[in-house]
């Protein structure tokens, strides 16, 4: 079935409209005020792309396509209903699905075309399956680390000469690809190349710690997009080339932005093993003490403040405390307290994690300030309330040259007049290091579940005197 008229190709027009919608979707998603429009544009664009493809003249049997659509819906709907805390690993699984598809399509195309595969086509096929394979297993590993699956180590696993072994493995896959380009008839080499790329995906993620996972997720997104673009060349699909290029380039740009936010390079992210457990100074010497406070004491300090900055972190996400934080924002605002939120670019486990959580609780977006915008105001802030954030508030990043996070820009909460930290325990964050912030004279530790503790503070504020 073909949607064509003499001199006019409807399918190309549908693909052109879908491409424009994909581009507009990325544009609109860059601003909170137009984000909903961006999501809708992307959904319509994808519906047009899929619908248009179903009218492709090469399709002679729709039975398996229908089965695939039904199975995809059955799997996709539950994946879309996960809690916000599971969105990072759910995103990684989506990357894995896409990369698996790319690898399978590339494999099928190779065996259908061999041995008469043009050199350019074989080059693109090789790139497609190598990127697809390493993205597939790498994304599964990343999802497993984020989900804290028992048999997958959460901390980085490193050994002497690891970088050399990893790069040598990738070089072998590239060498096999060159051999296949020169002679596609060596069919036995193809599954070896695919197997090595799958192995490399695991080796790529094993030495990476949880603190780098937001950057790794966006980087895997870039790999998935690039492999999809390569598949577009193989299938002669302009739409797939454009969509893959958009996905790949946007993921790469986001990875660059996040690496800059941590003052780190790609090579440091991929090979630096950031997130290893470190021996703290306190463990080596005498134990240090902290000052703790009750919800009543915390409420009194907050009620007496003029300016409060709230710093959310992954602990807030785990406790699903964003709605209680909204109640706290409302209670303090009614008392005349100026409340704002300091958002670190890599807080949580994926880009924009905290922004989405707080927006879900209907906290005004103009109250959410990025790290560079809020840091200059923190010294004039009466109370900095840290909820479940750890590494992004660690002063060691500024002062301790031996620290694995040294040089990473942080939220300067230690410069506030009073610091209050809601935390379950003194356990370190994803970087695996102690936080000197907790031992400062101006810091009060509020031990407990974030949702429950914030709720207790709100109740105290509601029953206390007016500001």
N, C-alpha and C positions, 0 to 999 in steps of 0.2 A: 504494500500500500504506500503510495507516494503523495505527499501534499504539494503538488506542483501544478502550475498553470503555464501555458506557453510563454517562455521568456521570464518566468517568475518562480522562485523556489521558496515556498512558505517555510520549509524547515530551516533554511538559512536565516530567515527573518526571525523565527522563534529563538534560534540560538543567539542571534545578535541582541535581541531584547533581554534574554537571560544573562548574557555577558554584561550588558549595561547595568542590570539590576545587581549583579555580584559586585561590580565596582562601586555602585552607589551604596550598597550595603556596608562595605568596608568604610566608606566615607562617613556615613551616618553613625556607624557604631563608635566612631572616635569621640563623640560628644554625648553626655548623659541626656541632654534634651532631645536628641534625635535617635537615641539607641533603639527604642521600640520600632521606629520606622525602619531602621537598618535591619533588624531581625526579620520584619515582615517582608522587606525587599529581598532578602536572601532566601526566605522560604518560597516566595513567588517565583524567583529566578530558578531555584532548584526544581520546583514543580513543572515549570515550563521546559527545563532541560530534559527531565525524565519523560514528560509527556511527549515532547517532540521526538525524542529518540525512539519511542515506541512505534512511531510511524516510519522508521527507517526501512527502506526497501529491502535491505538484506535480511530482515527478520521473516522467517517462514513458519515458525512455530512459537506460539505465545504461551504454551503450557508451562514450560520451565520458568519463563519470565514471571508468570502469575504466581507460581509457587515461591519464587525468590522474593517477590514483593510482599507476600503474606508472611513468610518467615522473617523478613526484615522488619516488618511492622510488629510482629510478636516479640522480637528481641529488642527493638528500638524503643517501644513505649515504656517498658519498665526501666530501661536505662535513662530515660528522660525524667523519671520521677524520683531520682535519688536526692538525698539531702545535700545542702550546699557544701557540707564538709567532705562529701564524696565526689564532688564535681571534678577535682583535679585528676583522680584516678579514673573516673568515668571518661574524661577527656583523653587520657592516655589510651584507654581501651578503644575509643573511637579511632585514634591514630592507628592502633594495631589492626583494626578491621580494614581500614582503608589501605594500609600497607600490604596486608595479606591479599586483598583483592588485586592490587597492582602486581604483586609477585606471581600470583596464579595466572593472571591474564598474560603477563610477559612469558611465563613458562609455556602456556598453551600456544602463544604466537610463535615461539621458537620452534616447537616441534611440528607445527603446521607448515612453517616456511622452510625449515631445513631440508636439504643443504644449500638451497639457492637463496641465501639471505644476503642482500647487498651490504657492503661494509658500513655505510651510514646507519642502516637499519639495525645491524648487529651491534653497533656501538650504542645506540639508543636503548636497545633491548637489554644489553648488559648493565647499563646505568640504571635502568628501570628496576631490574631484579635485585641488584646490589643494594640500592637505596631502599627498595621495598622490603627486602629481607631483614636488613639491619634495623629498620624502623619498626618492623613487626615485633621482633623479639625484644628490642630495646624498649618499646612502649609497654609490652607486657611486664618486663622487669621493673620499669618505672611505676606502673600501676601496682605491682606487688609490693614494692617498697612503701608507696604511699598508703596502701591498705594494711601495711604491717603484716603481710602473710608470713607465717611462722618459718617456712623453709627458705625464705629469701632474706639475706642479711640486710638489716636496716642501715647499719653503719658501713662506711667504705671498706672494701676488701682490697688491700694493696700488697704488692710484693716487689722485690728488687727486679728491675728490668721490665716492669709491667708495660710501660709506655712503648718500649721497643717491641715487645711481643705483640701488642695491639696493632701498632703500625705495620709490623711485618705481616700480620694476618691480613690486614686490608690490602697490603701490597700484593700478596699472593692472589687475592680475588681479582685485583686489577690486572695482574699479569695473565690470569686465565682469560679475562675478558679480551685482552689484546690478542691472545692466541686464537680465540673464537672469531674475532673480527677478521683475522688473516685467513682462517680456515674454519668456517662454520660446520664443516663435516665432522669435526671432532666432538660428536654428540655427547660422549661420556664426560667431557669437561664441564658441561652446563650444570648438571646437578651438583657437582663438586663446588662450582662457583656459588650456587644458591646456598648450599650448606655452610660454606665459609662465611657468607654474608649474615646468615642466621646466627652463627656462633659469634661473629663480631658484634652483633647487637647486644648480646649478653655481656660480652667483655667490655663494651663501651659504658654500660650502666653500673656494673659491679663496683668500680672504684669511686663512684659518685655518691656523696652524702646527701641527706635529706635537705640540708640548707640550700643546695643548688638545684633542687627539683623544679622550682618554678621556671628557671632558665632552661633546664633540660627539656621540660614539657614543651615549651615554645620552640626549642630547637628541633625536637622530634616532629613537631607540626610542620616546620620548614622542610624537613626531609621528606615527609609524606607528600607535601605539595609538589616538590621537585620530582618525585617519582611519578606522581600523577601527570605532571606535564610531559615527562618522558613517554608515558603510556599514550598521551595524546598524539605524539609524533608517530608511535607505532600503529595506532588505530586510525590515523589521519583525521583526528577530531580537533578542529580549531577551538571549540568550546572547552574541551578538556585541557588543551594547552594553556588557554587563558586562565581558566579556573585554577589549575595547578600552579601556574606562575604567580597568581595573586596570593594563593595560600602559602607558597614557598617564600615569596619575598616578604610578606607581612610577618610570617613567623620568624624569619631571619632578622628583620628590623626590630621586632619586639625582643628577641634574644640579645641584640646589641644594646638596646635601651636598658634591659635588666642587668646585663653585665656591667654597664657603666654605673648603674645604681649601686652595685656592690664593689665598684672600683676594681673589677677583675676582667681578665681577658678570656676569650673562648678556650684557649689552651689551658688556662688555669682552672676553668670550670670542668673541662673534660678530663684533665690529667692531674689536677691538684689535690684530689681526694679531700676536698673541703667537707667537713662533717665528721672527721675522725674524733674519737674520744680522747680528750686531753686530760692530763693530770693537773688539777688546779693548784694554785699556790696555797690555798687553804688546806688541801690534803697533804701537802708536803710539810707544812709548818703547823703551828697551833691553830685550833679551830676558831673561827670568827663567829661573832654573835650578831643577830639581827634584832631589830625592834618590830614587834607585831602590834596590831590594833584590832579592836572589835568593830562590828558594823556600826554600833552606836558612836564610837569615837570617830570613825571615818565619816559618818554622816555629819557630825558636828564640825569637822574640819572643812568639808565641802560646802556646808551651809554658810560658813563664815568667809568663804572665798569670794573674790570678785571675778577672777578669771580661772577657768579650768580647761585643761586640754586632756582629752581622753585618747589613749593610744591602744587601739585594738590589735589583737594578734590571733594566732591559730587557736590558742586556748579558749578564746571567746567563741570561735567557730565550733569547736568540739562540744562546748557546753550549750550551744544553741542559745547564747545569752543576748543576742542582738536586740530582741524585743524588750528585755529587761533594761538594756542600755538605753533604749528609746524612752522608757519610763523614767530612768534616771535623768536623761536629758530634759524631759518635760518638767520634772520636779525641780531641778536646779534652775531652769529658765524661768519658771513661775516665781522663784525667789529672787530674780534679778541677776543671777549669775550668768556671765558670758561663757558659754560652753562651745568648744570647737573640738574637732577630731584631727589628730595627726596620723596621716597614712604613709607608711613606708612602701616604696615600690615593690618590695619582695616580701611583705608581710603575708603570712598564710602560706599556701602551697601552690598558688597559681596567680598569674597576673590579674590584678583587680579584685582579688578574693575579698578583701575587707570592704571595698567600695560596694560590691554586690550585696554582701551581707547587711550592711547598714542601710542600703537603699531598700532592701527587702523589708526592713523595719520602718520605712517611711521617714528616716532621718533626713532633713533638708540637705540637698547636695552641696549647697553653698557653705555648709558647716564643715565639709570634708576638705581639709587642706593637705596638699602634698608635702613631703618632708622639707623640701627647699623653701616652701612658703611659711611653714609653721616654726621652723627652727629659730628664726630670728626673734620670734615672740616668746619663746619658752622662758628666757631669763626673767621676763616680766610677768610670768604666770605664777599664780598662787599655788595651784595644785596640778601636778601631772599624774593622771590616773592611768596606770598601765594594766590592761586586762588581757592576760594570756600572751603577751609579747615577750620575747626573751632576747634573741641575738640582735634584733634591730634596735635595741636600746642599750646594748652593752658598751660601756665606755672604753673597754679594752681595745675596741676597734680604733680608737684615737691614740692610745697611750702605750699599749703593749706590743712591741715589735715582734715578739715571739708568738703572738696569737694568730691562729689561722684566719681570723676575720680582720686582722690589722689592715687599715686603709679603707675598709668598707664604710661608706657614709651611713650614719645612724641618726636616729631621732635623739636630740640632745636633752633628754628628760632629766638627766642628772643636774642640769642647770636651773631647774625650777626651784621655787622656794620650798616646796614640799613635794615628795614623790610617794605615791601609794601604788603598790603592786599587788594585784589579785592573782594568786597562783596556788595551785594545789599543794606543791611541795617545793623543796629547794633543788629538785632535779634540773640538770642543764637542758638547754634547748637543743634544736637539731644540730647545731654546730658542736655540741658535746663539750662545751666549756663553761666554767663558772662565770657568773656575772657580778663584777664588783659593785654594781649599782645597789644590790641588795644590802650591802654592809655600810652604806653611807649613813651619817648621823641624821640626815634629813629624809631618809627613806623609811616608810612603814610597810611591813609585809602583812597582807591580808590573806591568810591561808584559808582555802576552801574552794568549793565549786563556784565558778564565775557567775553562773545563773542564780544560784542561791544567795551568794554574798551580795551581788548587786540588788537582788530583790529585797534583802534585809536592809540595805542602805536606803532604798526607796521608801520602805515602810517607816523607817526612822525619820526621814525627811518629811514625810506626809504628816507625821504626828508631832513634829518639832515646831519651834517658833519661826515666824517669817523672817526672811533676810532683810 
